[in-house]
Structure formats: structure tokens, C-alpha cells
């Protein structure tokens, strides 16, 4: 499940580099951000399965909270 999501996000990033009008750019960005959110959900399910099997290893990563909040707000504000 992770591989198809990664391909979708990479394809979106490739298309995003081309010449797009503002609406197309926002649509592609929405696809990429939605893919990242869905990939996070899939990873959470996998983590939960690992926790149940006592095989989970915790990795601490730094994130840019403001950037994450901005991406979520943009998804909710999107209008075609």
C-alpha cells in the first residue's frame, strides 16, 4: 500500500514542476498533501500492528508544526 502512495506523490511532485495555472498547482499540491496524510495513516496502522506484536521501535523526528498546520488548513480551504 505504501508503494502506490509513494508513486502518486512522486508523480504529483514531477507534474508540479511543470507550467501550471494557479488552480492546477493547488490541485496537485492537494494530491501530494493528501497522499502524505494517507501514507501517515497507513504507517500508523503498521505501527499499531508492530506494537501488538511487541516489535515496535520508537523513532523521534523533528517536524515543522506550522508547515503541517498550514497544509491541513489549505486542504480544508480548497475550492475549485
C-alpha positions in Angstrom: 0.0 0.0 0.0 2.9 2.4 0.7 4.5 1.9 -2.7 1.4 3.1 -4.7 1.0 6.1 -2.5 4.7 7.0 -2.9 4.3 6.7 -6.7 1.3 9.0 -6.6 3.1 11.6 -4.5 6.3 11.4 -6.7 4.2 11.8 -9.9 2.5 14.8 -8.3 5.8 16.4 -7.4 7.0 15.8 -11.0 3.9 17.4 -12.5 4.1 20.3 -10.1 7.5 21.3 -11.7 5.8 21.9 -15.0 3.9 25.0 -16.1 0.5 25.1 -14.3 -2.1 27.7 -13.8 -2.9 28.5 -10.1 -5.8 26.1 -9.9 -3.9 23.2 -11.3 -1.0 24.0 -9.0 -3.3 23.9 -6.0 -4.9 20.7 -7.2 -1.5 19.0 -7.5 -0.4 20.3 -4.1 -3.7 18.9 -2.6 -2.9 15.5 -4.1 0.6 15.5 -2.7 -0.5 16.6 0.8 -3.4 14.2 0.9 -1.1 11.4 -0.2 1.3 12.3 2.7 -1.6 12.2 5.2 -2.8 8.9 3.8 0.7 7.5 4.0 0.9 8.6 7.6 -2.3 6.8 8.3 -1.0 3.6 6.7 2.2 3.9 8.7 0.1 4.3 11.9 -1.7 1.0 11.1 1.6 -0.7 10.6 3.0 0.7 13.8 -0.1 -0.4 15.7 0.4 -4.0 14.4 4.0 -3.8 15.4 3.0 -2.6 18.9 0.6 -5.6 19.3 3.5 -7.9 18.3 5.9 -6.2 20.7 8.2 -5.3 17.7 7.7 -1.6 17.6 10.7 0.7 17.7 10.3 4.4 18.5 11.9 6.9 16.2 11.9 10.6 17.2 11.8 13.0 14.3 11.6 16.8 14.3 8.7 18.3 12.3 7.8 21.9 11.3 4.4 22.2 13.1 3.5 25.4 11.4 4.1 23.9 8.0 1.9 20.9 8.9 -0.9 23.2 10.2 -0.7 25.3 7.0 -1.0 22.2 4.8 -4.1 21.0 6.7 -5.7 24.4 6.6 -5.1 24.6 2.8 -6.8 21.3 2.3 -9.9 22.5 4.2 -9.9 25.8 2.4 -9.5 24.4 -1.1 -12.2 25.3 -3.6 -12.2 24.5 -7.3 
